[in-house]
Structure formats: C-alpha cells, structure tokens
Amino acid sequence: MVTTGPTDRAGGPSLDAPLDVAARLLAELPRSPAVWCSGLRKRYGRQTAVDGVSFTVGRGEVLGLLGPNGAGKTSVIKILLGLVRPDAGEVLLLGRPGQDPLARARVGYLPELFRYQPWLTAAEVLALHVRLAGVAVPAGERRECLSLVGLADRAGDRVGGFSKGMQQRLGLAVALVGRPELVVLDEPTSALDPIGRADVRDLLLSLRARGVAVLLNSHLIGEVERVCDRVVILDKGRVAAAGTLTELLGRRELRLRLDGVGAQAEARLAAAGELTRSGGSFTVTLPAEPDATTVPDLVADLVALGVRVHAVEPARISLEERLLGILRAGGDHR
C-alpha cells in the first residue's frame, strides 16, 4: 500500500493527517483585515450622520479618516467600537463580528474627549485600565508604556496636575497598554505641541512596523500625509474619496517662470499637460507618473523656441488641496 501523507506507528495512514493538513491550510490563509465595515448607516432624528460608509484597514496599515466637522468621522468610529448601534451595515474587527465583546479585546482606543480621575497617578490609571481590560500586563511593561509616550518621570504624579498635553500623552499610553492589534485614535494630537506631535508621528510609525493597525482621525492634514498609507475622506456622512496617497495625490505639477513665450511655446506647454498662466508664471499639470525625460525635453524645447527660463519647480498637489477640492466639488463619492 502506498501512502502519501503522515502514517501512524503501524505504518497505516495517520488519523491526525487531516487535522495536520487543515491546520497548515488555515495557517496559509491570509489574515482578515483589522477593520472591515460595509454599508454603515446611522440617523439621529432627521439628521443622517453616516450614510453607506464602507472601508477596510489592513494589518500593519495606518489609515487616516479625514473630513470637515460634522462629516461623520467620530460617529463611524463609535459604530466600529460598539459604542453606537448602526441602523444598517456590518462590522468586523480583527476577524470577529463587531458586536462580539471579544472583537474589542485587542483594540486600543483614544477618544477625542476623555477625563481620568484626578486623584489617581499616571501609573494607577494604567493599572486600572489593565484590570478593566482583563489582560495581564506586568508593572515593568506598564512603565515602558509610560516611557514610550514621554511620561516615565511622571508615573507617580497625580493626573489632576497634568497639562492638557500630558493628559493626551497618558491617553495614548492607555490605548497602547493592552498590547492591541488595532489602535483607534480620535484626534490624538489636538492638545500637543510640535514636539509632542512629532513623538506621536514616530509612535505611529513604530506601531506600523510592528504590524499593529491604526485608524487615525485627525484635523492635522500634514500629520496624516506624513504617516498614513491610505486615506478615507468623509463628507456629509458619505465616503467622498478613498485610496492611497499616491492615488489621491496623483497629479504632479510643474511650475515655471518664463519670458518670451510666444504662440508656439505656449502650445508646447499645453501639449505637456493642462496649462494655467498668470503673467510670466506657468503651471503645467503632468500625468501622475511622468516619464523621466518629460521635464528635460520640455525645457529644451522651450529654450530652442527662444524662451528664457528663469525657474522650473516640480511639485505635487498637497493632501489639503485635494481635500478642499473634493469638498468644494461636493465629493466624487468613490
């Protein structure tokens, strides 16, 4: 008899073989996204706060949630975390249904508005939240968490004497102390100075490097642009645009200061891309990924046509410009 799988001691097919194969196949399956939501809807009276929102956050990905005040960002976050019941839609957190309490066991959360008991020390706040989460985190690891957010030397100080920025740092420590696989941060840098914002940026990058997923809601567009892999833009409760920064900021611009631009030279500029002109300043919108020779060839042709080239400045549209363009246009709702 010929066997192709594991055998038992008697030489026959092992009864454990199907289990071994199943375990191997399960191990090879891709992990579920950290966040998966589809068709989320929520109304408060006549006001629709969330209208058909769908997106995912991959493992080890930082996703930014952007939009104006009242766009539905915080409502979406509360739905994901089970703090608000949606009128429609589905949520999976770390592969489990969102309504399952176990789905939130490995989720760290920093709300936009929070307050800790002022009579507790920073170390006691972490100890309390570890107990509430039901996880075993040694005291040394809790101290490391405070050190990570810059509060190592304030562990024994009462929270009532903390500045807003220090409380914000403590909130980050609370979100991270339970060894989360997903971290949800609602305006994490709102009370921080530039050094604090840089610290949070480094912290988010380190979380991504460790494979922790991050959902970041922030009004600081520059911070989102620095750390996020993808962005979801909400407007009036709907997804107005979504994609990687490369996809959303695909347009590249070439800004030139020129003299002596005649009809032929202007036609040559227009052939390179969408052209706008203000006196001697010209802006050409190039394809998302122009050929390496596009700009040198354009400049050479302009010089050959007698144009004096004073400045050539490549640029990419900023996330702020893209966001304002989407909101002013009413959103493309992709």
N, C-alpha and C positions, 0 to 999 in steps of 0.2 A: 504494500500500500504506500502510495506517495502522498506526503502531506506538504502543504505549502505554508502553514502557519505554525505557531508555537505548539509543542507537544507536552504531554504530561510525563511522569516518570516511567509509565508503562510503555511509552512510545506512541500512544494514541494522540489524537488532537486534544489540545488543552481546552478545558471548559472555560478558562479565563480568556481565551483568544478573542472572542467577540467583544469582551469588555475592554481589552487592551487596544483593539482596533478603534473602537468607539472613542476611547479616551484620546487616542492620538489624533483622530479626525477632529474632535472638539478642540483640541489644543491648537490645531492648524487653522481653525476658523478665525476670521478677522474679529477683533473685539468690537462690541457695539459702541456707537458714539457716546460721549459723556452726556450729551443732551440731544434729544430728538423730540421735536414738537411739531404738530401738524394741525392746521385749521383752528388755532385758538381764537375764541371769541368771548368777549365779556362786555355786558351792558350794565350801566348804572342808571336806572330810570330811562330817560330818553337819550342819554349820552352813551355812545358806543366808544368804549375805551380801547378795546382790542378787537380787530376785525380781520379774521382769517390769517393769522400770523403763523408761518412755518419756517423753521430753520434747524440746523444741527450745529453742535460743537464737537469736534473730534477730540480724541485723546491727545493730550500734549499740545493742544491748539489754544491760542488766545484769540477770542472773538470779541470785537467791540460792538456795542449797541449804541447807536447814535440817533439823534433826533431832537427837535425843539421841545420845550416844556409842554406837557400835555400830549406828547406823541404816543404814550402808552408804554414806555420803557419799563418803568417801575411796576406797572400792572402785569406786564409779561413776566418779569422776574418773580413776582409774588405768586403767579399762577404756576410757574415751574416748580417753586418750592412748596407748593401745597398750602400757602397762606391765603390764597383766594381761589374759590372754586369757579372754573370757567363755565360759561353757558354751553360751549361746544369745544371740541378738539381733544387731542390726546397728547400725553407727555410721557416720555421715558427718560429716566435718569440713571446713568450707569447700567443700562440694560434692564432696569426694573420699572414697572408702571409707577408713574409719579405719585399716585395715591397711596402706594405702599410705603409705610414708615421706614422700612429697610432701605428704600431708594435714597433717602436723605441721610443715612447713617455715615456716609463717606463724603458729605458735601459740607464745605465751609462757606459761611455767609457773612458778609459785612453789609448791613443795611445802610441806607442813606442817613437815617435819623436813628440814633441809639443813645442810651444812657446807662451807665453802670452805677451800682450802689456806691455812693461817695465815701462811705466808711470802710470799704474794702481796699486792700492794697492791690497792686497790679498782679502780684503772684497769686493772691487769693481769688481774683477774678478768673484767672486761667484755671485754677484748681476747681472752682465752682462749675465752669463750663465743661471741663473734662468729666466731672461727675454727672452733669446733666446729659452729656452725650453718651455716657455709658462705655467709655473707652479707657483703657489703662495706659496712661502716659506718665512715665517716671518724672520725678521732680527735676532731674537734670535736663531732660528733654524739654520741659516747660521753660526752664531758664534759657535754654538755647533759642527757644521761640521768641522770648522777650529780647534776647540779644539780636536776633535776626531783624527786628523792627526798631532797633536802637534804644531799647528801654532796659538794658541789662543793669544799669546802675540805679534804676528807679523801681526795681521789683518790690521793695519794701515800703514804698511811698503810697499814701492813700490817694485814690483816684480823684477825690474831691479837690485836690490841689493841682490837678493836671490841667495844662492848657488844652485848647481845642485840638491842636496838632498832636499833642501827646496822647489824648484820648483816641484820636484817629489811628495812631500807631498801635495802641492797645487793641482797638477793634480788629486791626489786621492780624495781630497775634491770636486773638480769639478765633478768627476764621481759619487759622492755619494749625492750631494746636492739636486738632483731632486727626492729623495725618490724612487730610482729604485727598480724594482723587479728582474732585471738581471743586473749584473755588468760584463763588459768585460775589462780585464786588460792585456795589452800587455807590458811585461817586467816592472812590477810596481816597482821592487826593484833595477833596474840597477844602479841607482846613490846613493843608500842608504848605510849607514854604518851598522855594525852589529846590533846596537840598532834600527835603522830605519827598518831593515828587520824584526826584532822581533816584532816591532809595527805593521807592515803590516800583519804579520802572525796572531797576535791577532785580528786585524781588520777583516781579512777574516773569522776567526772562529766565530766572533760575527755576521757577516753577515749571515753565515750559520745557526746559532742559531735562527736568526730572520726570516728564511725562504727565504732569498734572494739567488738566484742562482748566481754562479760565474764561469766565463770561464777565466782561468789563463794561459797565455803564458809566460813561464819563462825558462831561461837557468840555473837557480839555482836549480839543481835537488834535493838538500837537502830540500829546501823550499817546493817544490812540494810534496815531500814524507811526509812532516810534516802536510800539510793542505788538500791535495786533497783526495776526496772519490774515484774518478776514474781517469784514465789517458788514453789519446789517443796519440799514438806515430806516427808521420808522417815521411815519408822518400820518397824523390823524388816525392812529391805531392800525395802520396797514404797513406792509413792507414796501417801501418806496424804491429801494435798491439793495442789492446784496452781492457780495463777491470778494475776491482777494483785492488787495490794494492795487496790484498790477492791473486787474480788470477794471476797477473803478477809476483809477488814475491813469488809464492807458494813454490819454492824449499827451503828446510831447509838443512843446512849443519852442520855436527858435525866434529870439528877439534880436533885431538888427538895427543899427543906426547907420543910415546911408545918405550919401549926397549924389546928385546927378542921376537920379533914377528916371529913365525915360520909359516909353511905352513897352519896348522890348524887354527891358529889365523887369518891369512890373509884371509882365506876362510870365517871365521866367520864375519869379517869386510865386505867382499864383499857381504855376504848374507843380510846385513842390508841395503845396497844401493850401488849406483855407487861409486867406490873406486878409489882414486888417492893417490899416495905415493911419497914423496920426503924425502929420508933418513928415519929418525925416525918420520917424520910428516905425518899424515894420514888425509885425508878428505873424509868423507862419505856423499853423498847426500841422504838425507832422503826423504820420502814421504812428501807432503805438510802439512799434519796434522798427524804426527806420534802418535802412541799410547803412553800413559803416561809411560808405562813400557819399551818402546823400548830402551832408552839410559841406564837406570839402568841394564837391563838384559844383554845388550851388554857388559858393563863394567864388570859385574860379571862373564860373560863367559870368557872374556879375562884374568881376574885375575886367574880363575880356570885353564886356559891353560898356566899359568906361565908368562904371560906378565906383565911387570912393567908399570903402568900407571902414567905418570908424569903430564898430563894436559888433561882436557876434556872441550872443549869450543863450546857450541851450537851457531849457527849463522844463519842468513837468508841472502840470496843474496840481495844486495842493488839494488835500482832502477837504479843507474848509471851502475852497472854491467849488469843488464838486458837490459838497453837501448843500451849499447855498443854491447852486444851480438846480439841483433836484427839487429842493423845497419850493423855490420860486416857480418852477415849472409845474408844480403840483405832484411831482413824483412820477416815475415811469412804471412803478408797481410791477417790477420784475420779481 
